[in-house]
Amino acid sequence: MFILAKWLGRLATATLWLSGIGLVLMTAFTAYQVWARYVMNNSPSWTEPASVLMMGWFILLGAAVGVRQGYHLGFDILLIVLPPPARKVLMTVSDLAVAAFGAGMGWYGLMLAEGTWASISPAIGIPVGVSYVPLVVGGTLIALFSLERMARRFAGLEISEADLQPIDQVA
């Protein structure tokens, strides 16, 4: 289980890097659009849809890493006052709900991507279905990371900060 956690830690780190790159690209596209509009008086048509596409990637990839780290919505107030066995039940219910949500996001995102792949975006010249790929990847990662949390809990392994770090950062 620890080996799986280490590999999923590497996946989470790569996911977080991709999310950060998406944020930087979105910022660069938006800055370029503002500069082109107000300095060059010629606003490019591709910057807004490209920025929205990047925003979808960094939000959904970042959310998946947040699920792995335990930053998703949960029963935090109840967890403080309940005894440990009840905490585990509520944490499992929360992880099940998050995993189901992620799986649904992935499945229906795939259906949306497939259904719109033939249409081409006039502004950036790529299939419209590309904009739904972040739903598929992010939803799948959310489900995977939530299932990992449950598997570790059922195996009786505590989820520590060191276990959540990528393999090359653990001493």
C-alpha positions as CSV (number, residue, x, y, z in Angstrom):
1,M,0.0,0.0,0.0
2,F,2.9,2.3,0.8
3,I,4.4,1.7,-2.7
4,L,1.1,2.6,-4.3
5,A,0.9,5.7,-2.2
6,K,4.3,6.8,-3.2
7,W,3.5,6.3,-6.9
8,L,0.2,8.1,-6.5
9,G,2.2,10.9,-4.8
10,R,4.3,11.2,-7.9
11,L,1.2,11.3,-10.0
12,A,-0.2,14.0,-7.7
13,T,3.0,16.0,-8.0
14,A,2.9,15.8,-11.8
15,T,-0.8,16.8,-11.7
16,L,0.0,19.8,-9.5
17,W,2.8,20.9,-11.9
18,L,0.5,20.6,-14.8
19,S,-2.1,22.6,-12.9
20,G,0.4,25.3,-12.2
21,I,1.5,25.4,-15.8
22,G,-2.1,25.8,-16.8
23,L,-2.5,28.7,-14.4
24,V,0.7,30.4,-15.8
25,L,-0.5,29.9,-19.4
26,M,-3.9,31.3,-18.6
27,T,-2.4,34.4,-17.0
28,A,0.0,34.8,-20.0
29,F,-2.9,34.5,-22.5
30,T,-5.0,37.0,-20.5
31,A,-2.1,39.5,-20.2
32,Y,-1.4,39.2,-23.9
33,Q,-5.1,39.8,-24.7
34,V,-5.1,43.0,-22.5
35,W,-1.9,44.2,-24.0
36,A,-3.1,43.5,-27.6
37,R,-6.4,45.2,-27.0
38,Y,-5.2,48.4,-25.3
39,V,-1.7,48.8,-26.7
40,M,-2.0,47.3,-30.2
41,N,-5.7,48.1,-30.6
42,N,-6.1,44.6,-32.1
43,S,-7.5,42.0,-29.7
44,P,-6.8,38.4,-30.8
45,S,-9.8,36.1,-30.9
46,W,-8.0,33.0,-29.6
47,T,-6.9,34.3,-26.2
48,E,-10.2,34.1,-24.3
49,P,-11.2,30.5,-25.4
50,A,-7.6,29.4,-24.7
51,S,-7.7,31.0,-21.3
52,V,-11.0,29.3,-20.4
53,L,-9.5,25.9,-21.6
54,M,-6.4,26.4,-19.4
55,M,-8.7,27.4,-16.5
56,G,-10.6,24.1,-16.8
57,W,-7.3,22.2,-16.6
58,F,-5.8,23.9,-13.6
59,I,-9.0,24.0,-11.6
60,L,-9.9,20.3,-12.1
61,L,-6.3,19.0,-11.8
62,G,-5.8,21.1,-8.7
63,A,-9.1,19.8,-7.2
64,A,-7.9,16.3,-7.7
65,V,-4.7,16.9,-5.7
66,G,-6.8,18.6,-3.1
67,V,-8.9,15.5,-2.7
68,R,-5.8,13.4,-2.2
69,Q,-4.5,15.8,0.4
70,G,-7.9,15.8,2.2
71,Y,-8.9,19.4,1.4
72,H,-12.3,18.6,-0.2
73,L,-15.6,19.2,1.5
74,G,-16.3,16.9,4.4
75,F,-17.8,16.6,7.9
76,D,-15.1,18.6,9.6
77,I,-17.3,19.9,12.5
78,L,-18.7,16.5,13.3
79,L,-15.3,14.9,13.1
80,I,-14.0,17.0,15.9
81,V,-16.7,15.9,18.4
82,L,-17.3,12.3,17.4
83,P,-15.4,9.2,18.7
84,P,-12.8,7.7,16.3
85,P,-15.0,4.8,15.0
86,A,-17.7,7.3,14.0
87,R,-15.1,9.6,12.4
88,K,-13.9,6.7,10.2
89,V,-17.5,6.1,9.1
90,L,-18.1,9.7,8.2
91,M,-14.7,10.0,6.5
92,T,-15.6,6.9,4.4
93,V,-19.0,8.3,3.5
94,S,-17.4,11.5,2.5
95,D,-14.8,9.7,0.4
96,L,-17.5,7.5,-1.2
97,A,-19.5,10.6,-2.2
98,V,-16.4,12.3,-3.6
99,A,-15.3,9.2,-5.5
100,A,-18.8,8.8,-7.0
101,F,-18.8,12.5,-8.0
102,G,-15.4,12.1,-9.6
103,A,-16.5,9.0,-11.5
104,G,-19.6,10.8,-12.7
105,M,-17.6,13.8,-13.8
106,G,-15.2,11.5,-15.7
107,W,-18.0,9.5,-17.3
108,Y,-20.2,12.3,-18.3
109,G,-17.2,14.4,-19.3
110,L,-16.2,11.6,-21.7
111,M,-19.7,11.5,-23.1
112,L,-19.6,15.3,-23.7
113,A,-16.2,15.1,-25.3
114,E,-17.2,12.3,-27.6
115,G,-20.4,14.1,-28.5
116,T,-18.8,17.4,-29.4
117,W,-15.5,16.2,-30.9
118,A,-16.7,16.6,-34.5
119,S,-17.4,20.3,-34.0
120,I,-14.4,22.7,-34.4
121,S,-14.0,25.8,-32.4
122,P,-13.8,28.7,-34.8
123,A,-11.7,30.8,-32.4
124,I,-8.9,28.4,-31.8
125,G,-9.4,25.7,-34.5
126,I,-9.5,22.6,-32.2
127,P,-12.4,20.2,-31.6
128,V,-14.9,21.5,-29.0
129,G,-14.6,18.2,-27.2
130,V,-11.1,19.1,-26.1
131,S,-12.6,21.5,-23.6
132,Y,-14.3,18.6,-21.9
133,V,-11.1,16.5,-21.5
134,P,-10.2,18.2,-18.2
135,L,-13.5,16.8,-16.8
136,V,-12.5,13.3,-17.8
137,V,-9.0,13.5,-16.4
138,G,-9.9,15.5,-13.3
139,G,-12.9,13.3,-12.5
140,T,-10.9,10.2,-12.9
141,L,-8.1,11.5,-10.7
142,I,-10.6,12.6,-8.1
143,A,-12.1,9.1,-8.0
144,L,-8.7,7.5,-7.9
145,F,-7.4,9.6,-5.1
146,S,-10.6,9.2,-3.1
147,L,-10.5,5.5,-3.5
148,E,-6.8,5.5,-2.3
149,R,-7.9,7.3,0.9
150,M,-10.5,4.7,1.6
151,A,-8.2,1.8,0.8
152,R,-5.6,3.2,3.2
153,R,-8.2,3.6,5.9
154,F,-9.5,0.0,5.4
155,A,-6.0,-1.3,5.6
156,G,-5.5,0.5,8.9
157,L,-2.9,2.8,7.6
158,E,-2.9,6.4,8.8
159,I,-2.6,9.0,6.1
160,S,0.3,11.1,7.2
161,E,1.9,14.1,5.4
162,A,5.0,12.1,4.7
163,D,2.9,9.4,2.9
164,L,1.3,12.0,0.8
165,Q,4.6,13.4,-0.5
166,P,6.1,12.2,-3.7
167,I,8.6,9.4,-3.4
168,D,11.7,11.6,-4.0
169,Q,10.8,14.0,-1.2
170,V,10.4,11.3,1.5
171,A,13.5,10.7,3.6
